[in-house]
């Protein structure tokens, strides 16, 4: 065991909570940083909460699954955040606080410096975050990155030339989209190309919770745009990249085999969420947190106490959504039958590897899991941070 398992109060599976506690729930008080430290000991064994389908599909995932770490792909990473797999199986990983990219040899674990991203200004929860490969990477060799600058959060693309000397393999950033609000906290940061080959980005409300409900603000949203950063046909507003609103801090995006978009986001003091995203829908923050059953807002498919999750990256594999927990220090499994869970979320690896930032599906029953002990909120040990290979079912 890495450290004693971190546990928390049992979560209720009821329709709950239209207002938070006096220290900063929805609608009142300042917005603190997302929960990132280690939890206090002495709590009951936690569980997540979902609303299982009354008649699960026979093709749905089994109610109980498993997750086992089968190897370490890389170690000695500093503040890792984004992760993408290259066509040959090697990996690119971003360092939030150093503003740099590193290539990982997937067979040997060798680390090769790719280069620093010009213009990154790390501070607080901001820095170099999400990564995505161009849909036409085989011909254009472009890597997309979401990062914080002195003035905003933005998305840029860079040509990656692995034939150049180590540390000098990145071209100059070509800004695709800028003007996303930045803050010391809640910068969002996950980007991904969807099945439609459009670029999606999860943003945060930077601690200014009113931005989440402002349709003209880019904060507290999921954005959808062309690879060149333009609005897409099918967005709720033809001239806007805003795809959904009412989010607090989205750091997880993934699609299932039926092209449904799932997103994870940090709650304030009470409920973290896994949401099924539909264009133009309102996911409630800051009016509601977690399930409220309120007209006009979409309830989460699954929710967790913030001590048990603080979800960052997510992936879909073996019929389930897998959610990496930072403060919760565990990997959550939400088994699905179509768009509905078939059972309560199930936790794995609790407390064994510390904070978990990113999870990446790499085919079949295989995941890659990125630990996050070196981002100033963890308790790093020798070899941290790591990329772990996980077999799931």
GUNU-992957 format. One record per residue (C-alpha): chain; residue number from 1; x, y, z; residue in one letter. Coordinates in steps of 0.1 Angstrom, whole numbers, plus 2048, in hexadecimal, padded with zeros to 3 digits. Example, Ala and Ser with C-alpha at 12.3 -4.5 7.8 and 13.67 -1.06 7.14 Angstrom:
BEGIN
A, 1, 87B, 7D3, 84E, A
A, 2, 889, 7F5, 847, S
//
This chain:
BEGIN
A, 1, 800, 800, 800, X
A, 2, 80C, 823, 7F8, X
A, 3, 7FB, 832, 816, X
A, 4, 7DC, 829, 82B, X
A, 5, 7BD, 829, 816, X
A, 6, 7AB, 84A, 816, X
A, 7, 786, 846, 81F, X
A, 8, 768, 85D, 823, X
A, 9, 744, 85F, 82E, X
A, 10, 72B, 848, 81C, X
A, 11, 71A, 85B, 800, X
A, 12, 6F4, 85B, 7FF, X
A, 13, 6E3, 851, 7DE, X
A, 14, 6C6, 869, 7E1, X
A, 15, 6BA, 888, 7D0, X
A, 16, 6CD, 8A2, 7E4, X
A, 17, 6DB, 8C4, 7E9, X
A, 18, 6D1, 8E4, 7D9, X
A, 19, 6E9, 8F8, 7EF, X
A, 20, 70B, 8F1, 7FE, X
A, 21, 71A, 8F7, 820, X
A, 22, 721, 91A, 82D, X
A, 23, 746, 917, 824, X
A, 24, 740, 918, 7FF, X
A, 25, 723, 903, 7F1, X
A, 26, 70F, 90E, 7D2, X
A, 27, 705, 932, 7D2, X
A, 28, 719, 93E, 7F1, X
A, 29, 73C, 944, 7FE, X
A, 30, 75D, 944, 7EC, X
A, 31, 768, 928, 7D5, X
A, 32, 785, 915, 7E4, X
A, 33, 79E, 900, 7D0, X
A, 34, 792, 8DE, 7C5, X
A, 35, 799, 8C4, 7DF, X
A, 36, 7BC, 8B8, 7D9, X
A, 37, 7CC, 8AF, 7FA, X
A, 38, 7CC, 88E, 80C, X
A, 39, 7AC, 886, 81F, X
A, 40, 7AA, 883, 844, X
A, 41, 7AA, 85F, 852, X
A, 42, 78E, 84E, 865, X
A, 43, 771, 850, 84E, X
A, 44, 75A, 833, 843, X
A, 45, 761, 821, 823, X
A, 46, 754, 837, 807, X
A, 47, 73E, 830, 7E9, X
A, 48, 733, 843, 7CB, X
A, 49, 70E, 848, 7C3, X
A, 50, 6FD, 841, 7A2, X
A, 51, 6D9, 83B, 796, X
A, 52, 6DB, 818, 787, X
A, 53, 6C5, 80F, 76A, X
A, 54, 6A5, 7FD, 773, X
A, 55, 6A9, 7E4, 757, X
A, 56, 6CE, 7E2, 74E, X
A, 57, 6D6, 7D8, 72A, X
A, 58, 6E3, 7B4, 727, X
A, 59, 701, 7C3, 714, X
A, 60, 709, 7DB, 731, X
A, 61, 728, 7D9, 746, X
A, 62, 727, 7C1, 764, X
A, 63, 71E, 7D1, 785, X
A, 64, 740, 7C7, 794, X
A, 65, 761, 7CB, 783, X
A, 66, 786, 7CC, 78B, X
A, 67, 7A5, 7E2, 786, X
A, 68, 7C8, 7D6, 78B, X
A, 69, 7E9, 7E8, 786, X
A, 70, 7FE, 7D1, 770, X
A, 71, 81D, 7E7, 76C, X
A, 72, 82E, 809, 76D, X
A, 73, 832, 819, 74B, X
A, 74, 846, 838, 758, X
A, 75, 851, 848, 777, X
A, 76, 862, 868, 783, X
A, 77, 849, 87F, 772, X
A, 78, 844, 8A2, 77F, X
A, 79, 820, 8B0, 783, X
A, 80, 813, 89B, 766, X
A, 81, 7F1, 8A5, 759, X
A, 82, 7E8, 89D, 735, X
A, 83, 7F0, 87C, 723, X
A, 84, 7EC, 870, 6FF, X
A, 85, 7F7, 850, 6ED, X
A, 86, 80B, 854, 6CD, X
A, 87, 804, 83D, 6AF, X
A, 88, 822, 827, 6B8, X
A, 89, 816, 823, 6DC, X
A, 90, 82E, 83B, 6ED, X
A, 91, 81F, 857, 702, X
A, 92, 820, 87C, 705, X
A, 93, 81A, 88A, 728, X
A, 94, 818, 8AF, 733, X
A, 95, 827, 8BE, 752, X
A, 96, 80E, 8D8, 760, X
A, 97, 828, 8EB, 775, X
A, 98, 846, 8E8, 75E, X
A, 99, 833, 8F0, 73E, X
A, 100, 844, 8D4, 72B, X
A, 101, 83D, 8B5, 717, X
A, 102, 84E, 893, 71C, X
A, 103, 84E, 874, 706, X
A, 104, 84B, 853, 718, X
A, 105, 858, 833, 707, X
A, 106, 83B, 81C, 70F, X
A, 107, 852, 7FD, 70F, X
A, 108, 870, 809, 723, X
A, 109, 862, 827, 736, X
A, 110, 87E, 83E, 729, X
A, 111, 875, 863, 72B, X
A, 112, 87F, 87A, 70F, X
A, 113, 87B, 8A0, 712, X
A, 114, 865, 8AD, 6F6, X
A, 115, 866, 8D2, 6FE, X
A, 116, 856, 8EE, 711, X
A, 117, 836, 8FF, 705, X
A, 118, 83C, 923, 700, X
A, 119, 825, 93A, 713, X
A, 120, 81B, 923, 730, X
A, 121, 818, 935, 751, X
A, 122, 813, 91B, 76C, X
A, 123, 801, 928, 78C, X
A, 124, 7EA, 916, 7A5, X
A, 125, 7D5, 8FD, 792, X
A, 126, 7E0, 90C, 770, X
A, 127, 7FC, 903, 759, X
A, 128, 801, 8EA, 73C, X
A, 129, 7E3, 8D2, 73F, X
A, 130, 7D0, 8BE, 725, X
A, 131, 7DE, 8AF, 705, X
A, 132, 7CF, 8A1, 6E5, X
A, 133, 7DC, 895, 6C4, X
A, 134, 7CF, 8A4, 6A4, X
A, 135, 7B6, 88D, 693, X
A, 136, 7CE, 88E, 675, X
A, 137, 7EE, 88A, 68A, X
A, 138, 7FC, 870, 672, X
A, 139, 801, 88B, 659, X
A, 140, 803, 8AC, 66C, X
A, 141, 814, 8A1, 68D, X
A, 142, 801, 8BB, 6A1, X
A, 143, 7FD, 8B8, 6C6, X
A, 144, 7E2, 8CE, 6D7, X
A, 145, 7E6, 8DB, 6FA, X
A, 146, 7D0, 8EE, 713, X
A, 147, 7E4, 906, 729, X
A, 148, 7E4, 924, 73F, X
A, 149, 7F6, 944, 734, X
A, 150, 7FA, 965, 746, X
A, 151, 7D8, 971, 739, X
A, 152, 7C2, 953, 732, X
A, 153, 7BE, 92E, 72C, X
A, 154, 7C2, 924, 708, X
A, 155, 7C6, 907, 6EF, X
A, 156, 7E3, 906, 6D7, X
A, 157, 7F2, 8ED, 6BF, X
A, 158, 816, 8E5, 6B9, X
A, 159, 829, 8D0, 6A0, X
A, 160, 83B, 8B4, 6B1, X
A, 161, 85B, 8AA, 69E, X
A, 162, 86A, 88C, 6B0, X
A, 163, 889, 88D, 699, X
A, 164, 895, 8AD, 6A8, X
A, 165, 8AC, 8AD, 6C7, X
A, 166, 89C, 8A4, 6E8, X
A, 167, 88D, 8C3, 6F9, X
A, 168, 88A, 8D5, 6D7, X
A, 169, 86E, 8C0, 6C6, X
A, 170, 851, 8D8, 6CA, X
A, 171, 848, 8F3, 6B1, X
A, 172, 83B, 915, 6BB, X
A, 173, 817, 914, 6C9, X
A, 174, 7FC, 91D, 6B0, X
A, 175, 7E0, 92B, 6C5, X
A, 176, 7BF, 91A, 6BB, X
A, 177, 7A8, 929, 6D6, X
A, 178, 7AE, 943, 6F1, X
A, 179, 79C, 957, 70B, X
A, 180, 791, 93B, 722, X
A, 181, 790, 94B, 745, X
A, 182, 7AE, 942, 75C, X
A, 183, 7B1, 941, 781, X
A, 184, 7C6, 933, 79E, X
A, 185, 7AC, 918, 7A0, X
A, 186, 792, 907, 789, X
A, 187, 7A3, 90A, 767, X
A, 188, 794, 8EA, 758, X
A, 189, 7AE, 8DE, 73F, X
A, 190, 7A4, 8BD, 72F, X
A, 191, 7A2, 8BD, 709, X
A, 192, 799, 8A0, 6F1, X
A, 193, 78E, 89B, 6CD, X
A, 194, 76D, 88A, 6CB, X
A, 195, 760, 86F, 6B3, X
A, 196, 754, 88C, 69D, X
A, 197, 779, 898, 69B, X
A, 198, 76F, 8B8, 6AC, X
A, 199, 783, 8C6, 6CA, X
A, 200, 773, 8C7, 6EC, X
A, 201, 780, 8D9, 70B, X
A, 202, 776, 8D9, 72F, X
A, 203, 779, 8FA, 741, X
A, 204, 775, 907, 764, X
A, 205, 764, 925, 773, X
A, 206, 785, 931, 783, X
A, 207, 774, 935, 7A5, X
A, 208, 75C, 94F, 797, X
A, 209, 73E, 938, 798, X
A, 210, 727, 94F, 785, X
A, 211, 73A, 948, 765, X
A, 212, 72C, 925, 764, X
A, 213, 709, 931, 75D, X
A, 214, 713, 94E, 746, X
A, 215, 70E, 941, 722, X
A, 216, 726, 95C, 715, X
A, 217, 742, 951, 72B, X
A, 218, 75A, 935, 722, X
A, 219, 75F, 92C, 747, X
A, 220, 74D, 90E, 757, X
A, 221, 745, 8FF, 735, X
A, 222, 74C, 8E3, 71D, X
A, 223, 757, 8F1, 6FC, X
A, 224, 755, 8E2, 6D9, X
A, 225, 767, 8F0, 6BB, X
A, 226, 778, 8E7, 69B, X
A, 227, 79D, 8DE, 69B, X
A, 228, 7A3, 902, 691, X
A, 229, 78F, 910, 6AF, X
A, 230, 76F, 91A, 69D, X
A, 231, 74B, 913, 6A8, X
A, 232, 73C, 8F2, 69B, X
A, 233, 71B, 8EB, 68A, X
A, 234, 705, 8DA, 6A4, X
A, 235, 710, 8F0, 6C1, X
A, 236, 6F4, 8FF, 6D5, X
A, 237, 6FC, 922, 6C6, X
A, 238, 70A, 923, 6A3, X
A, 239, 723, 93E, 6AC, X
A, 240, 72F, 930, 6CD, X
A, 241, 746, 914, 6D7, X
A, 242, 733, 90E, 6F7, X
A, 243, 725, 8EB, 6F8, X
A, 244, 717, 8E8, 71B, X
A, 245, 717, 8FE, 73A, X
A, 246, 713, 8FE, 760, X
A, 247, 734, 8ED, 767, X
A, 248, 74B, 8F4, 784, X
A, 249, 76C, 8E5, 778, X
A, 250, 76D, 8CB, 75C, X
A, 251, 78D, 8B6, 75A, X
A, 252, 77F, 895, 74C, X
A, 253, 772, 88F, 728, X
A, 254, 76C, 86D, 717, X
A, 255, 754, 85D, 6FE, X
A, 256, 745, 83A, 700, X
A, 257, 741, 823, 6E2, X
A, 258, 71F, 833, 6DA, X
A, 259, 730, 855, 6D7, X
A, 260, 720, 863, 6F7, X
A, 261, 736, 87D, 709, X
A, 262, 73D, 879, 72E, X
A, 263, 74D, 893, 744, X
A, 264, 759, 894, 768, X
A, 265, 75B, 8B3, 77D, X
A, 266, 765, 8BE, 7A0, X
A, 267, 74A, 8C7, 7B9, X
A, 268, 74E, 8E1, 7D4, X
A, 269, 74A, 8D1, 7F6, X
A, 270, 730, 8B6, 7F0, X
A, 271, 72C, 8A5, 7CF, X
A, 272, 745, 89D, 7B2, X
A, 273, 733, 893, 792, X
A, 274, 734, 87D, 774, X
A, 275, 71D, 88C, 759, X
A, 276, 70F, 880, 738, X
A, 277, 714, 89F, 722, X
A, 278, 6FA, 8AB, 709, X
A, 279, 6FC, 8CB, 6F4, X
A, 280, 6EC, 8E9, 704, X
A, 281, 6E4, 8D9, 725, X
A, 282, 6EA, 8EA, 746, X
A, 283, 6FC, 8D6, 761, X
A, 284, 6F3, 8EC, 77E, X
A, 285, 711, 8FC, 78E, X
A, 286, 710, 911, 7A3, X
A, 287, 6EA, 90E, 7A9, X
A, 288, 6EC, 8E9, 7B0, X
A, 289, 708, 8D1, 7B9, X
A, 290, 702, 8AC, 7B3, X
A, 291, 6DE, 89E, 7AE, X
A, 292, 6C3, 8B7, 7B5, X
A, 293, 6A6, 8AD, 79E, X
A, 294, 6A2, 8D1, 795, X
A, 295, 691, 8DB, 774, X
A, 296, 6A8, 8E9, 75B, X
A, 297, 6C7, 8D8, 768, X
A, 298, 6D6, 8B6, 760, X
A, 299, 6DE, 89F, 77D, X
A, 300, 6FE, 88C, 77D, X
A, 301, 6FE, 867, 774, X
A, 302, 715, 860, 791, X
A, 303, 721, 875, 7AE, X
A, 304, 73B, 871, 7CA, X
A, 305, 743, 884, 7EA, X
A, 306, 760, 89B, 7E2, X
A, 307, 778, 889, 7FA, X
A, 308, 772, 869, 7E7, X
A, 309, 779, 875, 7C4, X
A, 310, 783, 898, 7B9, X
A, 311, 782, 88A, 796, X
A, 312, 79A, 895, 77A, X
A, 313, 79F, 87E, 75C, X
A, 314, 786, 864, 750, X
A, 315, 787, 848, 736, X
A, 316, 76E, 82F, 728, X
A, 317, 779, 80A, 727, X
A, 318, 769, 7E8, 72C, X
A, 319, 746, 7F8, 72C, X
A, 320, 74D, 80F, 749, X
A, 321, 758, 832, 74F, X
A, 322, 778, 833, 764, X
A, 323, 77E, 852, 779, X
A, 324, 7A0, 85D, 787, X
A, 325, 79D, 86C, 7AA, X
A, 326, 7B5, 886, 7B8, X
A, 327, 7AC, 88B, 7DD, X
A, 328, 799, 86A, 7DC, X
A, 329, 7B9, 858, 7D1, X
A, 330, 7A6, 83D, 7BF, X
A, 331, 79A, 831, 79D, X
A, 332, 774, 830, 79B, X
A, 333, 760, 819, 783, X
A, 334, 73D, 823, 778, X
A, 335, 72F, 805, 765, X
A, 336, 717, 80E, 749, X
A, 337, 6FA, 7FF, 735, X
A, 338, 6F6, 819, 719, X
A, 339, 6F4, 83B, 72A, X
A, 340, 6EA, 82D, 74C, X
A, 341, 6FF, 81E, 769, X
A, 342, 6F7, 7FA, 771, X
A, 343, 704, 7FC, 795, X
A, 344, 714, 813, 7AE, X
A, 345, 737, 820, 7A6, X
A, 346, 753, 809, 7B2, X
A, 347, 775, 815, 7BF, X
A, 348, 797, 806, 7B8, X
A, 349, 7BB, 80C, 7C3, X
A, 350, 7B0, 822, 7E0, X
A, 351, 7CD, 833, 7F0, X
A, 352, 7E7, 81C, 7DF, X
A, 353, 7F6, 834, 7C6, X
A, 354, 7EC, 857, 7D3, X
A, 355, 7DA, 871, 7BF, X
A, 356, 7CF, 867, 79C, X
A, 357, 7CD, 881, 781, X
A, 358, 7C8, 871, 75F, X
A, 359, 7BB, 850, 751, X
A, 360, 7BE, 847, 72D, X
A, 361, 7AE, 829, 71B, X
A, 362, 7C7, 819, 704, X
A, 363, 7B3, 7FC, 6F6, X
A, 364, 79F, 7DE, 702, X
A, 365, 7A2, 7DA, 728, X
A, 366, 7C0, 7F0, 72C, X
A, 367, 7C3, 812, 73C, X
A, 368, 7E0, 829, 744, X
A, 369, 7DE, 83C, 765, X
A, 370, 7F2, 85B, 76E, X
A, 371, 7F9, 862, 793, X
A, 372, 7FC, 886, 79F, X
A, 373, 810, 889, 7BF, X
A, 374, 828, 8A4, 7B3, X
A, 375, 80F, 8C0, 7AD, X
A, 376, 815, 8CF, 7CF, X
A, 377, 7F7, 8BF, 7DF, X
A, 378, 803, 89B, 7E2, X
A, 379, 81E, 889, 7F6, X
A, 380, 837, 87E, 7DC, X
A, 381, 84C, 85F, 7E2, X
A, 382, 86A, 852, 7CE, X
A, 383, 860, 84C, 7AA, X
A, 384, 842, 863, 7AA, X
A, 385, 830, 86B, 794, X
A, 386, 828, 84C, 780, X
A, 387, 815, 83F, 763, X
A, 388, 805, 81E, 76C, X
A, 389, 7F7, 802, 756, X
A, 390, 7D6, 7F6, 762, X
A, 391, 7C1, 7D8, 756, X
A, 392, 79C, 7DC, 75B, X
A, 393, 77B, 7CA, 757, X
//
